[in-house]
Amino acid sequence: MTPKPPFTQETAEQKVKAAQTLWNTRDPQKVVQAYTPNSVWRNRSEFFAGHKSIVDFLEHKWQHEKYYLLRKELFAFSENKIAVQFWYEYRDALDGMKWKRCYGIEHWTFDTEGKMEKRMMSGNDVLIGPDGNGEGRWFKGAWPDAVDEIELPEGHS
């Protein structure tokens, strides 16, 4: 059972790591269970709401983001809100299987039962290595349960 608001430092960190674990399954049917039925999302320039739209979005996302591996860290929190910074790496099936890393921030709002009712995401993708060859990947060879053990480089470059 994941924590419910009001959040403390400890429960906010637990909520973030639970989300990280869930997203690293890359299973839209599992992921959507963490959201309210009418959850509102902004993902970059896309706006949508509801379980069906979330599942559709995630299915499309993971069809082209191959070898996806995500790390989330708590940035800030209040009673029923959490802000997260994240990084994920993937091979882009829509761009010649180039390796990319997304850097971003998410703002989450939760209902009283601990389900996310709003997710606002901003992210930027960069190529990893010359021409996206993957040189300099952080999560190379990592498994989802080991992603927190990777030391991120100074400056996150």
Buried (B, 14 or more C-beta within 10 A) or exposed (E): EBBBBEBEEEBBBBBBBBBBBBBBEBEBEEBBEBBBEEBBBBBEEEEBBBBEBBBEBBEEBBEEBEBBBBBBBBBEBEEBBBBBBBBBBBBBBEEEEBBBBBBBEBBBBBBEEBBBBBBBBEBEBEBBEEEBEBEBBBBEEBEBEEBEEBEEEEEEE
